[in-house]
């Protein structure tokens, strides 16, 4: 079966050159390159079998992401995306904790949870419990400093413009997913609920907790609700709680992921922004919608 190897660079840091593309083309016995964006992304069709190591050797250390996909059915009809460290650049719970003077302690637990070293639900309850009594204005202050990942708006706007359903599904909190969904343009959002008494956090999170199994369940739910096939879907995320949906989606892409996720994901983006997920679907720079 014919496959497409998409090479993607972050043009703000590194330019994808014809020389690099030619080296990879030779290594995989690829066809004529199709430039999706000058200096940024190119497709190479191939009928040969090769390993990831073959491509890495041809790149000679260049900071270029490579995504391999079937030539057919590249454009997806459903996007399901994680929020923290994926659609936004930060871990919002860690940033909330900064207002309680607990960022380092809570961030350490977050890292272990996202790398699959400890149970996600247990770790979430523990971290939220440490924030009992924190004033609700910490949430607003955290939101004011939350930044979108480069390409987030373009990713969602372009897929929406081409008829895709877009869902933000997070192990974080609805306070933030509601705002990110509105800002970026996601059709729906799902996340956990931070409980409060009207003035401060109670140290509790609403049950049931949205964990890795729940993320997978949402993916399956949306596929059924919209009459899609799993091959029609794209999922992206960075943590261990994203692995189940990354494995099952038609195209699962680990985005600047934790080691356990990068090791197991079929595709990964380590250098480029979220525009890479559009190039992986064969979109050209001229197809990309700047905002909804």
C-alpha positions, 0 to 999 in steps of 0.5 A: 500500500502506498504511504506518505512520509510528511516532513515538517519543520518549525520555520521559526527555528529551522528551515526544511531544505531541498537537500534534507528532503532529497536525502530522505527521499533517497533513503525510502525510495520515495517519489517526487516531493510535494511541497505543502509549505515552502521551507516548512513541510513536504510530502514524499510518496513511497511504496517501500518498507522502511524503519523509523531509524532509516529516516532518522539516519537520513535526517542526520540530526536535523530537527524535523518531524516525520509522520507516516500515513496511508495515502488514502483517507488522510483528511480526518473528520474528527479531531479529539485533543488534550488541553494541557501541554498540547492545545495550551503550553502549560499544565494549568493545575501546576499554574493554579498551585503557584498561587498557593506556593505549591507549584514545585510540589504539585508539578512533581506529582503531575510529571509522574502522573503524565509519564504513567508512573502513578495512577492518574485519578489518585494523583488528581485527587491528591493534587486538588486536595492540597489546594483546599481553601485557595481563593477562586481568584487564582483560577482567573489569574491562571487563565489570564496567563495561559497561552495557546500553543502555536498553530492551535487556532489554525488546526481547529479552524481549518478542520472545522472549515472542512467539515470535521468535528472538533473536541477538547477532552482534558484531564484538567478542568472545565473552568479552563476547557470552556474558555479554551474551547471558546477561544480556539473554536472547539465544538465541544469540551469535556473535563473534570470539575473543580468543586468550590464553596463560592469563595474558595476551592473545597479540595475536591474534584467532581466524580467520576474523574475523566481519566484515560479510559474516559478519554477513549470513551469520548472518542468512541462516543463521538465516532458513533454519534457522527456515524464515522469510522475510527479511521476517520479520526485524529487524536493528539496529546502528550501524557500517559492518560492520552495513550488509549485514545492515541492508540485507537484513533485513525491517526494518533499523534503524540505532541511534544510528549512525555517519554512513555507516550513518545515511545508507544505512539505511532507518530509524534511531533517534537519540533513543529507546532500544531500546524504539523497535524494539518500537514500530516493530513495533506493540507497545504499552507494555502488551505490553512484557515487563520481563525474561525 
